[in-house]
Each structure stands twice: as structure tokens, then as C-alpha cells.
Amino acid sequence: MDLAVAVYGLAGKFPPTETYRLGSQITRAVASVPANIAEGNARGTKRDYANFLSTAKGSLMETETFLMLAVRLKFLSQDETTLAFGLVTEISKMLTALRSRLLSNIE
């Protein structure tokens, strides 16, 4: 959720022409991360949860890619994205660890 809040703030700095282009894509991707974690947790099996965590990680990597693109297009500076990139790294590690634990308990 912290990442989503940070990215929504960053997307607000995009030029108006990007509202329905990159801005829309990055906010959709980042909102999908906690949404998929929550939906997976509500499912009945560990395997389902693990699958939703995989989807969440995919959305996380999309978010990272869109952030990189925003920096390269000079919509954002590297300094402005430091917090968001740090959260992406931290969340990626957490998702990988949690997914591995879930799947190791199944087999």
C-alpha cells in the first residue's frame, strides 16, 4: 500500500498528456499489487495464494518498468523515484520469500 500511495503521488507529476497513457498504466499496475495479495490471501488454498502472489509480482515488475520509463522520458527524476524503487526491491523480496514458503508447505 505504501508503494501504491508513493506511485500515485509520482504519477500526479506527469504532464497532462500522460494522464490516460503512462499515468493510467502505472497506477493500474501499482494498485494491482496489494489487490492481488489480498485476493490471494482470501482464497481457500496455499496454491491459489501462491498464484496470486506471482501475479502481484508481475504487476510489481510492470510498475518498476513504468517508473524507469518515466525517468527516461524525464517525467520524473531519479531522486524523486528513490523511495519507490526501494519499495519495489523490498516488496519483490517479500513476495518471493512468501511464495516459496507457501509452495514448500504444499509439497
HELIX and SHEET records of a PDB file:
HELIX    1   1 ASP A    2  ALA A   11  1                                  10    
HELIX    2   2 PRO A   16  GLU A   18  5                                   3    
HELIX    3   3 LEU A   22  ALA A   42  1                                  21    
HELIX    4   4 LYS A   46  ARG A   72  1                                  27    
HELIX    5   5 ASP A   79  THR A   81  5                                   3    
HELIX    6   6 THR A   82  ILE A  106  1                                  25    
END                                                                             
